[in-house]
Amino acid sequence: MKQLKSIWNIFIVASILLVASCGPVVISSRPSSPPPPWFYPNRLEVVRYIYFPEFHIYYDLSARTYLYLDGGIWIRRNVLPPKYRGLDLRRSRYERIRNYHDDDIKRYHEEHNANRGRSNRTTRSPRDPRNRN
């Protein structure tokens, strides 16, 4: 009996190692539907949203929907509208939104992206000779 228990424990450990070495594992509330083809994490993560900063588009992994601004209103759709369909999200830069699982993406976006896209390239240093009168 003790030998059977030992074999069982070895089997469990081997199974865990085998699954862990298979590649990306994503934990989601809907395990039956895989993540979109452009999302391939290289480790175990629990995230709900993916953000594409170049396009200001979020993807909700739990609801399997895209979120984007349209006329100042956040829209949630299963597919992107025609104006975005030419995008190759597999080659686009994206960010995993960690530690945010709320339904209100507007609040998150306003808190974390208020200064995104702004540049200080036109600001000149006080020591810059072009600033002297």
N, C-alpha and C positions, 0 to 999 in steps of 0.2 A: 504494500500500500504506500509506504514511504517513497519507494522508487517511482511509482506512478505519479505521485504528487510532484516529485522532482522533475520528471519528464514534462509534466504539464506546465510547470513554471518556466522551463527552458523554451517550450513551444510558445508561450505568451511573450517572452522577451524577444525571441527570434521574430515573431510576427510584428511586434512593435518596431523593431529595427528595420525590417523589410519595408513596412509602410513608410517609415520616416525617410528611407533612402530612395523612394520612388519619385520624388520631385515635390512640386509645390502642393501644399495642403492649405485650403482656405476653410475657415469655420464660418458658417453662415446659418441663418435661421431657416434656409431652404436648401438642405444638402442635396436634394434631388436635381436641382438645376445648377449646372456648372457656371462659373464666372464667364464673362465675355472673353473672346479670344485674345484681346489685347492685354488682359490682366494676368500676368504670371508672376506671382510673388515668389521669392526664393527662400522663404522660410514661413513658419507658422505665424499667422497674424490674425487678429480679430479686428477688422475694420468694417465700417459701414459705407463710407463714402470715398470715392476717388475723385480728385480734382485735376482738370486739365487747364492750367493757368493761361495758356495762350488763347484759349477759346472761351474761358469763363463758363465751362461746363462741368457739372458734377455727375457722377454715376453712383446711384444707390444700389449697393450689392444686395441688400436685403429685399428691396422691392423690385429689383431688376429694371430700374427706370433711370432715364437721363433727366437732369434738372438744369435749366438754363433760363437766363433772363430774356424776356421778350416784351419790349415796351415797358420796362420797369416792373414787370410781374414775373415771379418765378413760376415756370411751367414744368410739369412733371409728365414725361411721355415714355412709352416703351421703345420708341425709335426716334432718332433725331429728325428734325424737319429737313426739307430739301436743301436749304441753304448750308447745312452741315454735312450732307451725305457724301461729299467728295473728300472728307477728312479721312486720313488713315490713322486711327487712334493707336494702332500697334506701334507706329513710329513716332508718336507724339509724346512729349514729356508729360508726366503726370505725378501727382503727389498723393500719397495715402493719408487720409485724414484720420489720425489716431485719437482715441479717447473722446470721440464725439459720436453719439448714437441717437441724438434727438431727431425728431421729424422736421424741425424748422431749420432748413439750410440757410434761409435768409439771415437769421440771427448770427449764425456761424460766419457766413460770408462777410457781413458788415463788421464783425469783431476782428477777423483775421486778414481781411484783404483791403482794409481802408486805404493803406498807403502803397499797395501793390501797383506796379506800373508807373509810379511817379519816379522821376529822375531828377537828380541834382546836377546834371551835367552843365546846365546853364548858370549855376551858382559859381561865382568866382571867389577865390580866396582874397582876403583883405591885402595880402602881400602881392597879388597879381598886378603887374604894371599897367594893365588895361583898365584898372579901377581908379587910377589917379586922374584927377581933374586938371 
